[in-house]
Amino acid sequence: MTIKNRQVLLASRPKGAPAESDFRLVETELRDAEEGEILVKNRFLSLDPYMRGRISESKSYAAGVEIGAVMIGSTVGEVIQSRHPGFAVGDVVVAGLGWQEHGLSTGQGVMKVDASRVPLSAYLGVVGMPGITAWYGLLEIGKPKAGETVVVGAASGPVGSVVGQLAKLAGCRTVGVAGGKAKCDFVTGELGFDACVDHRDPALKDRLREATPDGIDVYFENVGGPLLDLVLARLNTFARIPLCGLVSQYNATEPYGVKNFGALLTNRVSLRGFIISDHMDRWPQALAELGAHVVEGRIKYRESIAKGLESAPAAFIGMLEGKNFGKQLVELAP
Amino acid sequence: MTIKNRQVLLASRPKGAPAESDFRLVETELRDAEEGEILVKNRFLSLDPYMRGRISESKSYAAGVEIGAVMIGSTVGEVIQSRHPGFAVGDVVVAGLGWQEHGLSTGQGVMKVDASRVPLSAYLGVVGMPGITAWYGLLEIGKPKAGETVVVGAASGPVGSVVGQLAKLAGCRTVGVAGGKAKCDFVTGELGFDACVDHRDPALKDRLREATPDGIDVYFENVGGPLLDLVLARLNTFARIPLCGLVSQYNATEPYGVKNFGALLTNRVSLRGFIISDHMDRWPQALAELGAHVVEGRIKYRESIAKGLESAPAAFIGMLEGKNFGKQLVELAP
C-alpha cells in the first residue's frame, strides 16, 4: 500500500518574525510500517510558541530543526497500521510526529489516550503539554495560597487559561493579561478570572495596578518584555515566578532589557525556568487532575482550529503575533 | 556621667552616587543607661552596600533611614554600663548601633561574642552578616556539587571571598570577578580561587569564557549590570543563582536593562533573591562552621579599615565605587 503523505519542511531559518517562505509543503510517498513500527494518520497538529526557538540559530533548550527536515510538533491521530505489539489499528494516540499528515513511529513517546470523555484535540491543549505546563508551573513553582494574587499573561491561551482557572480553584485572586477586549471578556466572562487587563492598553501600568490592589504574589511568566517590568514593580515580598516562556521575545531581533531586575532582590523572589519535558514523571498525576477538572466543567478552554496542513505556516506565524484565540491547532483530517 | 557622643546623620537623600554632603557629623551628649538598657562603646562600624538602599527614596527590603537620623549599621564594641540582667560591663557585643561612637540598647538584636579565638572585627565580616550571607546563599540556594563551576563577583570583598572559599571546600572550580590586578592576584594567590577575571578588562567577555571552560553552574550574584548578562550567556542547564546584591546598580540613576533574561528559561535556572536577616534561625550553624574555618585557616579574609567616625562617609562612598579592598570597616576606638 502506498500512502501519499504531505509534510511541511523548514526551508530557511527566520531572523525575527517567520515568513511563510521559511516553510515548504511537499508531497512524499510513505512506506508501510516495518516490524516494531506503527503508522499513524494524524488528525490534529499542535502549534506552540516553543517551536520558534527550535528554528532559530540561537541556543534553545532542545535540538533545533534542521533545514529540509519536517517541522517538529505534537500530534493526535489514529493508528492505521501496526507491527508493534503495544498498539492495534484503531488506537487513538498522542505523539510527536510533526507537521505532516501521517507518521511512522517505533512507539517511543507515543501515548494511547481515551477520547471518549475528553475530546481528542484537548490532548494537545488543556490535557496535553500546555495544560500540564500550567499545572506544574503554578502548583510546583508558584505554590499559590488562598487569598494571594496570581497574574498570568497570554491568559486566553492554552497555558494561561489553565493557570488562571487552577489559581481560582486554589482560592486566589486571579488576573489575566491578554490582547484585546474580546480575549479579556472571555477570560473574565467564560474562564472566571477576577480581572483581565489588555496589554495593548496605553495605560496598562495603571490597569495592572488597579487589578492587583494587594500586589502580586505569583507571576506565571510566559510573555516577557515590558509586561515583565510592570509586574516586577508590583511584586510582593517572597513572590514566586514560574518562567516557562517569553513569547513576546521569540521574534525579537534585539532582546528586551529587563529594568526592574532589582525587584527580585528587594522582594526576595524565587524564579525558576522550567520546561515540562524535564518533568515527565509528573504527567500521570497532572493528566488525572486536569482530566477530572475538564470533565466536571471546572476548567474550560477554547481552540483556534486552522484547516488543512497547508494552513500551518500562516497559523503559526499568526500565533506568534497573538492572532489566535485559545489553543492553536491545525486539523489535518476530519 | 555625661558622655560626649559623635554621630553621623543622614543629611539628604542622594540621587546617584552619594556625596559627603549627604551626611553630617554631630556631637551630642548621651544619657546614662536606664533600667533594662546597656550602653556600648563601639569599636568598629561595618560599612555595607545594602546601606545605599536604605538612604534611597525607592523601595528596598527594609525601612529607610529618615533625614536627620543616625545612619544605620552593624557595630562591635564593649558594654560600658549595664542595667540589663543579660549583660555585664566588659561584655563584647555585636549590635546594630549605627554610625556613632556609643549607643544605648535594650539588648534586642545584641549578641555577646567571644573575641579570643576570632578577632573582634571579623564579627562584622567573615563571621558576621557578610560571611553568613555567603554561607547561606551558596550552600542553601547555590547547592554547589563537586566538579561544578561557581562564579562570584566582588570576589575580594567580604561576601565574595567567603563564597569562593566555601565553593573550593565543596570541590568546585571557583572563579572570582574583581576590579583590578591587585584584587585578582589576592583572590587567586591568597584566597585560592582557581581563576579571577578583572571586570575592568575590555575583553572581560573573553576572559570569563576562558575562565569557565565548562560553563557556569552557580552564579552568586551581588553585582548586577553588564557582568550579569555575560554570566547569563554562560550558564549551564539547571544553574542556580543566589541573588543577594546588585552593587553596580545602587548608585545608578537608570537601571541597567538585563538582556539575557531568556537564558533563565532556556537553561531552566533557579534564581532566588534573599536577605540574610530573613534567616536568623540559620545563624548559629553558620557561625559555628565559619568560625571553625577561620580558626583553622581554611577561610582567609582581608579588611580595609578607615580610622575615626569622621572617615565613615568617604569610606562608604569609596566602597560603592569598589575602592575598598576587603571588608570595609571604620575603627571608632582603638
Contacts between the chains, C-beta under 8 A, distances in Angstrom:
chain1	res1	chain2	res2	distance
A	53	B	266	7.5
A	59	B	266	6.1
A	60	B	266	5.6
A	61	B	237	7.7
A	61	B	265	7.6
A	61	B	266	4.8
A	61	B	267	7.4
A	61	B	268	6.9
A	224	B	261	7.0
A	224	B	262	7.3
A	228	B	261	7.7
A	237	B	61	7.7
A	243	B	264	5.9
A	243	B	265	5.3
A	244	B	265	7.2
A	245	B	265	7.0
A	246	B	261	7.4
A	246	B	262	5.4
A	246	B	265	6.0
A	249	B	262	6.0
A	255	B	259	4.7
A	255	B	260	7.0
A	255	B	261	7.2
A	255	B	262	6.4
A	256	B	257	7.5
A	256	B	259	7.7
A	256	B	261	7.8
A	257	B	256	7.5
A	257	B	257	2.0
A	257	B	258	6.2
A	257	B	259	5.2
A	258	B	257	6.2
A	258	B	258	4.3
A	258	B	259	7.9
A	258	B	261	4.8
A	259	B	255	4.7
A	259	B	256	7.7
A	259	B	257	5.2
A	259	B	258	7.9
A	260	B	255	6.9
A	261	B	224	7.0
A	261	B	228	7.7
A	261	B	246	7.3
A	261	B	255	7.2
A	261	B	256	7.8
A	261	B	258	4.8
A	261	B	261	7.8
A	262	B	224	7.4
A	262	B	246	5.4
A	262	B	249	6.0
A	262	B	255	6.4
A	264	B	243	5.9
A	264	B	271	6.7
A	264	B	273	4.6
A	265	B	61	7.5
A	265	B	243	5.3
A	265	B	244	7.2
A	265	B	245	7.0
A	265	B	246	6.0
A	265	B	273	4.2
A	265	B	275	8.0
A	266	B	53	7.4
A	266	B	59	6.0
A	266	B	60	5.5
A	266	B	61	4.9
A	266	B	273	7.4
A	267	B	61	7.4
A	267	B	273	6.7
A	268	B	61	6.9
A	268	B	272	7.4
A	268	B	273	4.6
A	268	B	274	5.4
A	268	B	275	6.1
A	268	B	278	6.4
A	269	B	271	8.0
A	269	B	272	7.3
A	269	B	273	5.1
A	270	B	270	7.5
A	270	B	271	7.5
A	270	B	272	4.7
A	270	B	273	7.8
A	271	B	264	6.7
A	271	B	269	8.0
A	271	B	270	7.5
A	271	B	271	4.6
A	271	B	272	7.4
A	272	B	268	7.4
A	272	B	269	7.3
A	272	B	270	4.7
A	272	B	271	7.3
A	273	B	264	4.6
A	273	B	265	4.2
A	273	B	266	7.3
A	273	B	267	6.6
A	273	B	268	4.6
A	273	B	269	5.1
A	273	B	270	7.9
A	274	B	268	5.5
A	275	B	265	8.0
A	275	B	268	6.2
A	278	B	268	6.4
